[in-house]
C-alpha cells in the first residue's frame, strides 16, 4: 500500500487484544524503550489508557487528541506508531474516505524471558545498552528453579474440586495476546530446500516457526540463501530436523567472527514513508533515488570502490542512526557531503558538528538534506569568501542537473553512485 498522509482530523478507535499488567509496563520501559525510544512507549501507553479501563474497544477519537496529549507533531506520532508496529505491539488497519479511519490493535509485550531469547530483539537490545546492563537484566529476570525432587505433588485436579454444571456461563473477554514479530522473506526458501538432499532432512523441518526464525536470523545477521544452506546443514539433528537453538548460535558466531561485534539496525535503507515522491527523472532525481535506496554501510562501501568500511566508519554510522536517530537517506547525504568537503576523510568530530545542526533542522529525506547542505555551504562560502569551494563541492551542488553537462570527474562520481542500481 502506498504511503498515506496522516491528518489531525483522521479518526481512530483502539481494539484491545491484550491484558496489560503493571509488570508489562515495567517490561516496556526496561526492554523496549532502549530500542524504540520514549515517544513510542508513551504512545503505546496513551493508546492503552484511551481504552478507559478494561474495555475491549475505545470511543472514536481523532489524531489531534494524540497531538494534544503527547505534545508533538503528527509526523513524529506516525513514526512512533510505525515503530510499535515493527516490534509487534500495535497492528494498524486503514479505511479511506472523506475522513480516513484507523483501527489500532494493541498487543502484549513479550515477557522478559521471551525478549531475552528473541533472535532479533535481544541482539539489538544488547547493542543499545551494552554488556554490563544486558548481563544485569539477564540476572535480574532469570527464572528461579526450585528443587522439588524430595517433594510430592499433591495439587488437586479440576474435576477433583469442581463439579460441572450445565448452566455455567463462560467468560469470553480480553486475553493476553502476542502479535508475532514478522519479517518479509529474507531468503529464497525454494532454493534452500532444493539445495539440501532429501535423504538428510525431514520434510517437516521447514514449518512455519522455523521459517520465521530463519527469516529473522537472515535479517539481523545479513545472511544470504546459500550461506543459510550451509548453516542449516550444520545443525541438522539425527531426525533430520533443524536444531533452532544451534542455528541461532552458529549464525551469531559467524557474524561475530566476520565482523568482530554483534549487529545493529544500521543496515536498513530509507523507509518507504520517508522517501521523496517519485517521478523526478532528472540527474538530481536519480541521485536522490540512490541516497534513498541504499543503506549507509553499503553506500560507503560503494564510495570506497568495494572496500569494506572500517570499524571506525561503522561506529560513526551507528552514532548517526541510533544515537541521533537520523534517517538512512539523510545519513547518506551527510557522508557524501563530508567526504567531498573533508578530502575523502570521515572525521567524527567534523561529522558530529554538522549532524547536530542537521538533526535540529529536522531533515527527513534526501531532498531536504541536499537543499539544506547547499544552503549552509553558500552561507559559509559567503562568510569566509572561499571562492575555491566550488572545486570540492558534491556533484549535486550549484547546478541544474537536468540541463547542465557534467564534467568527466562528476560523471565518474555519478557512475559510482549508480553502480548498485545497474
Residue pairs with C-beta under 8 A, 6 or more apart in sequence:
1 94
3 272
3 273
3 275
4 94
4 96
4 100
6 63
6 74
6 75
6 77
6 78
6 100
7 63
7 74
7 100
8 62
8 63
8 64
8 67
8 74
9 62
9 63
9 64
9 99
10 62
10 63
10 99
10 100
10 101
10 102
11 60
11 61
11 62
11 99
11 100
11 101
11 102
12 60
12 61
12 62
12 63
12 101
12 102
12 103
12 104
13 57
13 58
13 59
13 60
13 61
13 102
13 103
13 104
14 47
14 48
14 50
14 51
14 57
14 58
14 103
14 104
14 105
14 106
15 56
15 57
15 58
15 103
15 104
15 105
15 106
16 48
16 51
16 54
16 55
16 56
16 57
16 58
16 106
16 174
17 105
17 106
17 107
17 108
17 174
17 177
17 179
18 106
18 107
18 108
18 174
18 175
18 176
18 177
19 54
19 108
19 174
19 175
19 176
20 48
20 106
20 108
24 108
24 109
25 45
27 109
27 110
27 111
27 112
27 115
28 41
28 44
28 45
28 109
29 41
30 112
30 137
31 109
31 110
31 112
31 115
31 121
31 125
31 137
32 40
32 41
32 87
32 89
32 109
33 40
33 41
34 125
34 128
34 129
35 87
35 121
35 124
35 125
35 128
36 80
36 83
36 84
36 86
36 87
37 80
37 83
37 325
39 70
39 72
39 76
39 77
39 80
40 80
40 81
40 83
40 84
42 70
42 80
43 66
43 70
43 77
43 80
43 81
43 84
44 84
44 89
44 90
44 106
46 66
46 69
46 70
47 90
47 104
47 106
48 106
50 58
50 59
50 61
50 65
51 57
51 58
51 106
52 58
52 59
54 173
54 174
56 173
56 174
63 74
63 77
66 74
66 77
67 73
67 74
67 77
70 77
75 364
78 273
81 90
81 92
81 104
82 271
82 273
84 90
85 91
85 92
86 181
87 121
87 181
88 107
88 178
88 179
88 180
88 181
88 182
89 106
89 107
89 109
89 179
90 104
90 105
90 106
90 107
91 104
91 105
91 107
91 179
92 102
92 103
92 104
92 105
93 102
93 103
93 105
94 100
94 101
94 102
95 101
95 102
105 179
107 177
107 178
107 179
108 176
108 177
108 178
109 115
110 118
110 121
110 178
112 137
112 141
113 141
113 143
114 178
115 121
115 122
115 125
116 122
116 137
116 138
116 141
118 181
119 213
119 216
119 217
119 220
119 248
120 181
120 183
120 216
120 219
120 220
121 181
123 220
123 252
123 262
123 263
124 220
124 264
124 265
125 134
126 134
126 262
127 261
127 262
127 263
127 264
128 264
128 322
129 137
180 212
181 216
182 212
183 212
183 215
183 216
183 218
183 219
184 215
185 215
186 214
186 215
186 218
186 219
186 223
187 214
187 215
187 218
187 223
187 224
187 225
187 228
188 225
189 206
189 211
189 214
191 225
191 226
191 229
192 206
192 214
192 225
192 228
192 229
192 232
193 206
195 226
195 229
196 229
196 232
196 233
200 233
200 236
200 240
201 236
201 240
201 242
202 239
202 240
202 241
204 241
205 236
205 240
205 241
205 242
206 242
209 244
210 242
210 244
213 244
213 247
213 248
214 228
214 232
214 247
217 223
217 228
217 247
217 248
217 251
218 224
218 228
220 263
221 251
221 252
221 254
221 255
221 263
222 255
222 263
222 267
223 231
223 251
223 254
227 254
231 247
231 250
231 251
231 254
232 242
232 247
234 246
234 250
235 242
235 243
235 246
235 247
235 250
236 242
236 243
237 243
252 262
255 262
255 263
256 262
260 311
261 311
264 318
264 321
264 322
265 321
265 322
266 295
266 296
266 297
266 314
266 317
266 318
266 321
266 322
267 295
267 297
267 298
268 295
268 328
269 292
269 293
269 294
269 295
269 328
269 329
270 291
270 292
270 293
270 327
270 328
270 329
270 365
270 366
271 327
274 292
274 327
274 329
274 364
274 365
275 292
275 329
275 365
276 288
276 292
276 365
276 366
276 367
278 289
279 285
280 288
282 400
282 401
282 402
283 401
283 402
283 406
283 414
284 370
284 396
284 401
284 402
286 414
286 418
287 366
287 370
287 395
287 396
287 401
287 414
287 417
288 365
288 366
288 367
288 370
289 421
290 332
290 417
290 418
290 420
290 421
291 299
291 329
291 332
291 333
291 336
291 366
291 369
291 370
292 328
292 329
292 332
292 365
292 366
293 421
294 302
294 332
294 420
295 328
296 317
296 320
296 321
296 328
296 331
296 332
296 335
297 309
297 314
297 317
298 420
299 332
299 335
299 336
300 309
300 313
300 317
300 335
301 307
301 308
301 309
302 416
302 417
302 419
302 420
303 335
303 336
303 339
303 416
305 416
309 317
312 346
312 348
313 346
316 346
316 348
316 351
317 331
317 335
319 348
319 352
319 355
320 326
320 331
320 334
320 351
320 355
321 328
321 331
324 355
324 356
324 359
325 359
326 334
326 355
326 358
326 359
326 363
327 363
327 364
327 365
329 365
329 366
329 369
330 358
330 363
330 364
330 365
330 366
330 368
330 369
332 366
333 366
333 369
333 370
333 373
334 351
334 354
334 355
334 358
334 369
334 373
335 346
336 394
337 354
337 373
337 394
338 346
338 347
338 350
338 351
338 354
339 345
339 346
340 392
340 393
340 394
341 377
341 392
341 393
342 350
357 376
358 369
358 372
361 372
363 369
363 372
370 396
373 394
373 397
374 396
374 397
374 398
377 389
377 393
377 397
380 386
380 389
381 387
381 389
390 397
390 398
395 401
395 406
395 410
395 413
395 414
406 414
